[in-house]
Amino acid sequence: MDGLFRSDAFRQVILTAGTMWPRTINTESDVTPTRDGAPMTRIAGGIFHMGADDQYPEEAPVHIRRVETFWIDLTPVTNALFARFVAQTGHVTLAERTPDPAAYPDADPALLVPGSLVFVQPSAATDLLDGLAWWRYLPGASWRCPQGPGSSIAGLDDHPVVHVALADALAYAAWAGKDLPTEAEWEYAARGGLDRAEFAWGNELMPGARHMANTWQGRFPFENLSDDGYVGTSPVTAFPCNGYGVFDMIGNVWEWTKDSYRATHAEPPPARCCSAKTDRSSDLEHMVVKGGSHLCAPNHCRRYRPAARQSQSIDTSSTHIGFRCVTRDPQLQ
């Protein structure tokens, strides 16, 4: 990742991104590589309209939020960065551990083995309310083997790491001296200064017929036209950055936040007293994930927007969930 930060191509993207957007963005002087080698950019605090009233009900109501100044990773954490973390710490992800049978008393014993959720494309149209039609718990699937045994991340160093549960993201953030973003910080950064715009780049999904993010083209889940050039994940700088010079806030992979999920913005945050005490528990907390993924399509999960949000149990890992980090270190302000 250090090489990515230093590369002429990457620096040029950062410095010229402002020509694409209606406001001045952070320049290279506001971009810094940090302890884990991931470049971060400074997001000046401010007020914005959070949520949406004309999309999914959980995004309502639109309300005013203030965030303080923070720094955010320019991209999701990549396979290369996560591999460095694992090499230095010996971390074993939740997907690589054997589940505790006591935490899952109703589970099929055959599934109580290390593994993770993998998207398997059906051959024909299916009920869009039946996620089991395309999700499989695949033994042996992990960040190292994203499609299960026999697969690898060879050649995917610059793709986002996947198959990371909340505990894995938090462990990485702690190692890097960072944190996960709050939902408000994440959405504020994703908007890139375009307050109340539908997308991170404006109000048109494909301005000038240009794909702006890695999402699903075709009829989900059985027809993937891959008009954007990718089936599955893509390099974290494959698509244009937003107005703050931040990449991949939309599409590619969902990203963990540190906020507990609530059904709408109007509901009070849930009490933390019932949060899981261990990595796997029968009393699972659900957190907010943001940004949508390469599996989001116009006919299903139209959540490739800054306001979009989804609930995710803390023990879940899959082929379409990753994360990025923030820091609120005043020494960097």
Legacy VTK file of the C-alpha trace (Angstrom):
# vtk DataFile Version 3.0
C-alpha trace
ASCII
DATASET POLYDATA
POINTS 333 float
0.000 0.000 0.000
2.945 2.293 0.585
3.745 1.781 -3.075
0.188 2.693 -3.996
0.444 5.946 -2.049
3.762 6.834 -3.648
2.796 5.866 -7.199
2.532 8.710 -9.722
-0.814 7.385 -10.952
-2.346 7.422 -7.479
-1.008 10.878 -6.651
-2.350 12.193 -9.943
-5.813 10.824 -9.210
-5.837 12.562 -5.830
-4.596 15.871 -7.204
-6.909 16.003 -10.211
-10.084 14.672 -8.587
-11.276 18.202 -7.928
-11.834 18.740 -11.648
-14.733 16.269 -11.442
-16.598 17.826 -8.543
-18.347 21.095 -7.662
-16.207 21.953 -4.636
-12.525 21.995 -3.765
-11.349 18.730 -2.256
-8.472 17.841 -0.035
-5.136 18.027 -1.844
-2.039 15.908 -1.409
-0.968 18.024 1.551
-4.041 16.688 3.375
-3.204 13.053 2.631
-0.957 11.114 4.981
0.185 7.481 5.203
-0.281 6.093 8.705
1.008 3.319 10.937
-0.523 0.524 8.865
0.678 2.085 5.608
-2.794 3.113 4.479
-3.080 6.697 3.218
-5.734 8.751 5.003
-7.305 12.079 4.216
-8.571 14.791 6.534
-12.322 15.423 6.535
-13.135 18.816 8.024
-16.025 18.661 10.444
-19.377 20.147 9.559
-23.139 19.808 9.411
-25.031 17.734 6.847
-28.397 16.175 6.093
-28.193 12.516 7.067
-30.542 9.859 5.716
-33.207 9.847 3.008
-37.004 10.070 3.044
-37.676 8.659 -0.428
-35.780 5.351 -0.365
-35.856 2.450 2.112
-37.712 3.096 5.385
-34.668 2.488 7.573
-32.972 5.538 6.002
-35.623 7.954 7.307
-36.067 10.542 8.526
-33.649 13.036 7.016
-32.118 14.931 9.910
-29.302 17.360 10.599
-26.102 15.868 11.988
-22.811 17.414 12.981
-19.498 15.590 12.836
-16.160 16.740 14.145
-12.991 16.709 12.060
-11.558 13.237 11.481
-9.251 11.351 9.135
-10.457 8.444 7.011
-8.702 5.777 4.964
-8.724 6.674 1.291
-9.775 3.124 0.450
-11.180 0.062 2.160
-8.565 -2.090 3.869
-6.993 -4.256 1.196
-5.857 -7.864 1.190
-2.249 -6.669 1.242
-2.808 -4.542 4.340
-4.766 -7.239 6.146
-2.073 -9.796 5.340
0.514 -7.515 6.945
-1.680 -7.225 10.041
-2.070 -11.001 10.285
1.662 -11.575 9.759
2.541 -9.181 12.572
-0.130 -10.216 15.069
-1.034 -13.815 14.284
-4.704 -12.809 14.208
-7.126 -15.600 13.310
-10.385 -14.342 11.876
-13.769 -15.483 13.083
-14.290 -17.341 9.798
-11.131 -19.352 10.485
-12.246 -20.453 13.966
-14.490 -23.345 14.910
-17.845 -22.010 16.151
-18.850 -22.773 19.716
-21.783 -25.229 19.547
-23.235 -23.707 22.718
-23.645 -20.387 20.897
-25.604 -22.022 18.072
-27.786 -24.707 19.682
-30.104 -25.032 16.680
-27.380 -25.168 14.026
-26.684 -28.130 11.787
-23.590 -29.734 13.376
-22.138 -30.149 9.892
-21.985 -26.367 9.626
-20.210 -25.833 12.944
-16.871 -25.710 11.216
-14.695 -22.773 10.165
-16.217 -21.062 7.149
-18.089 -18.040 5.853
-20.892 -16.917 3.562
-20.177 -17.081 -0.163
-22.349 -15.763 -2.978
-23.293 -18.541 -5.424
-25.021 -17.270 -8.539
-28.259 -19.150 -9.349
-28.817 -20.281 -12.923
-32.348 -18.861 -13.119
-34.613 -16.240 -11.582
-35.508 -16.842 -7.958
-37.531 -15.305 -5.142
-35.727 -12.073 -4.245
-36.889 -12.440 -0.654
-35.066 -15.748 -0.285
-31.414 -14.960 0.369
-30.689 -18.657 0.811
-31.132 -18.968 -2.942
-27.751 -17.323 -3.434
-25.909 -17.445 -0.106
-24.048 -20.563 1.031
-22.177 -21.146 4.271
-19.040 -22.617 2.775
-16.599 -24.479 5.023
-13.069 -23.250 4.463
-14.057 -19.874 3.055
-12.039 -17.054 4.600
-10.165 -13.894 3.694
-7.350 -16.091 2.374
-9.725 -18.275 0.333
-12.637 -15.981 -0.538
-14.421 -18.512 -2.749
-13.636 -21.447 -0.485
-10.971 -24.165 -0.557
-8.849 -24.006 -3.695
-9.317 -20.270 -4.154
-6.814 -17.630 -3.082
-6.119 -13.910 -3.059
-3.174 -14.236 -5.431
-3.244 -11.199 -7.697
-5.831 -9.491 -5.480
-3.537 -7.469 -3.210
-5.354 -4.240 -4.104
-8.852 -5.671 -3.657
-10.744 -5.109 -0.391
-10.339 -7.805 2.217
-13.564 -9.752 2.738
-14.826 -12.432 5.130
-14.114 -10.153 8.088
-16.539 -10.058 11.002
-16.859 -7.050 13.282
-14.290 -8.418 15.756
-11.744 -8.786 12.954
-12.262 -5.209 11.779
-11.939 -3.911 15.331
-8.772 -5.939 15.912
-7.196 -4.494 12.779
-8.214 -0.966 13.743
-6.697 -1.368 17.209
-3.433 -2.658 15.707
-3.323 0.299 13.332
-4.048 2.792 16.119
-7.361 3.695 14.523
-11.072 3.019 14.935
-14.093 2.158 12.832
-16.148 5.154 11.675
-19.465 6.025 13.198
-22.374 5.820 10.789
-22.522 9.616 10.648
-18.787 9.940 9.928
-19.035 7.321 7.217
-22.014 8.942 5.496
-20.537 12.429 5.754
-17.300 11.242 4.114
-19.204 9.279 1.453
-21.184 12.327 0.388
-17.990 14.124 -0.527
-19.531 17.536 0.085
-22.643 16.886 -2.020
-25.218 17.347 0.704
-28.572 15.654 -0.037
-27.401 14.246 -3.384
-28.698 10.737 -4.068
-25.312 9.297 -4.969
-21.776 10.041 -3.833
-21.150 11.748 -7.190
-24.454 13.557 -7.760
-28.039 12.668 -8.650
-27.446 10.516 -11.721
-26.423 6.875 -11.385
-24.252 6.871 -14.495
-23.272 10.424 -15.479
-22.220 10.466 -19.112
-22.904 6.687 -19.249
-19.900 6.150 -16.960
-19.895 3.523 -14.232
-18.979 5.242 -10.972
-18.895 2.213 -8.677
-18.736 -1.571 -8.692
-22.368 -2.667 -8.559
-24.486 -5.334 -10.257
-25.688 -4.839 -13.835
-28.403 -7.202 -15.021
-31.161 -9.059 -13.247
-29.998 -10.064 -9.792
-29.126 -12.755 -8.766
-28.940 -14.879 -11.914
-27.791 -12.467 -14.641
-24.551 -10.565 -14.107
-23.700 -8.547 -17.216
-20.584 -7.067 -15.546
-20.796 -3.982 -17.752
-18.579 -2.184 -15.235
-15.800 -4.661 -15.985
-15.954 -6.713 -12.795
-17.530 -9.881 -11.474
-17.014 -9.858 -7.730
-14.717 -7.364 -6.053
-12.527 -4.825 -7.851
-9.320 -2.933 -7.057
-10.044 -0.252 -4.477
-9.096 2.593 -6.842
-10.790 1.176 -9.952
-13.549 3.805 -9.914
-13.435 7.591 -9.456
-12.981 9.044 -5.994
-15.606 11.363 -4.542
-15.368 15.056 -3.794
-13.186 14.442 -0.758
-10.778 12.282 -2.743
-12.018 9.102 -1.044
-12.379 5.906 -3.069
-14.872 3.040 -3.033
-17.320 4.447 -0.520
-20.048 3.089 -2.756
-20.254 -0.463 -4.100
-17.538 -3.128 -4.125
-18.030 -4.164 -0.459
-20.250 -3.156 2.419
-18.282 -1.528 5.239
-18.631 -2.007 8.986
-19.337 0.979 11.217
-19.116 1.108 15.015
-22.799 1.992 15.494
-25.466 -0.427 16.670
-28.334 -0.795 14.232
-31.748 0.717 14.798
-34.719 0.299 12.487
-34.925 4.008 11.620
-32.964 7.135 12.448
-35.881 8.216 14.629
-35.440 5.364 17.095
-33.117 5.799 20.061
-29.899 3.788 19.962
-30.327 0.317 21.508
-29.053 -0.275 25.020
-25.528 -1.637 25.017
-26.137 -3.864 28.036
-27.157 -6.754 25.807
-24.131 -6.574 23.540
-22.361 -9.839 22.902
-19.748 -10.611 25.532
-17.800 -12.998 23.299
-16.964 -13.300 19.619
-19.910 -15.658 19.065
-23.014 -15.458 21.223
-26.676 -16.376 21.123
-27.472 -12.745 22.008
-26.001 -11.142 18.930
-25.743 -7.433 18.462
-26.418 -6.005 15.028
-24.327 -3.170 13.640
-24.786 -0.750 10.749
-22.974 -1.504 7.513
-22.839 1.112 4.780
-22.126 1.626 1.097
-23.663 -1.321 -0.695
-21.611 -3.831 -2.647
-20.965 -5.431 -6.009
-24.165 -7.424 -5.384
-26.433 -4.358 -5.204
-28.663 -4.074 -8.277
-31.509 -1.852 -9.501
-33.972 -4.733 -9.028
-32.637 -5.732 -5.611
-30.899 -3.905 -2.771
-30.649 -0.487 -4.403
-28.324 0.560 -1.636
-25.374 1.967 -3.572
-26.007 5.380 -2.010
-24.516 7.283 0.963
-27.813 7.275 2.883
-28.310 3.528 2.528
-27.784 1.382 5.593
-28.232 -2.234 6.548
-28.224 -4.376 9.665
-25.487 -6.968 10.075
-24.971 -9.387 12.970
-21.548 -9.062 14.514
-20.603 -12.692 13.805
-21.298 -12.456 10.075
-18.601 -12.493 7.443
-19.117 -12.855 3.723
-17.749 -12.253 0.245
-19.172 -8.727 0.202
-18.332 -7.193 3.591
-15.140 -5.266 4.316
-14.196 -2.121 6.238
-12.076 0.993 6.432
-10.723 2.916 9.412
-10.749 6.432 10.786
-8.771 8.329 13.386
-9.802 11.272 15.483
-6.245 11.910 16.657
-5.981 15.642 17.430
-2.273 15.537 16.569
-3.246 15.023 12.941
-5.835 17.796 12.899
LINES 1 334
333 0 1 2 3 4 5 6 7 8 9 10 11 12 13 14 15 16 17 18 19 20 21 22 23 24 25 26 27 28 29 30 31 32 33 34 35 36 37 38 39 40 41 42 43 44 45 46 47 48 49 50 51 52 53 54 55 56 57 58 59 60 61 62 63 64 65 66 67 68 69 70 71 72 73 74 75 76 77 78 79 80 81 82 83 84 85 86 87 88 89 90 91 92 93 94 95 96 97 98 99 100 101 102 103 104 105 106 107 108 109 110 111 112 113 114 115 116 117 118 119 120 121 122 123 124 125 126 127 128 129 130 131 132 133 134 135 136 137 138 139 140 141 142 143 144 145 146 147 148 149 150 151 152 153 154 155 156 157 158 159 160 161 162 163 164 165 166 167 168 169 170 171 172 173 174 175 176 177 178 179 180 181 182 183 184 185 186 187 188 189 190 191 192 193 194 195 196 197 198 199 200 201 202 203 204 205 206 207 208 209 210 211 212 213 214 215 216 217 218 219 220 221 222 223 224 225 226 227 228 229 230 231 232 233 234 235 236 237 238 239 240 241 242 243 244 245 246 247 248 249 250 251 252 253 254 255 256 257 258 259 260 261 262 263 264 265 266 267 268 269 270 271 272 273 274 275 276 277 278 279 280 281 282 283 284 285 286 287 288 289 290 291 292 293 294 295 296 297 298 299 300 301 302 303 304 305 306 307 308 309 310 311 312 313 314 315 316 317 318 319 320 321 322 323 324 325 326 327 328 329 330 331 332
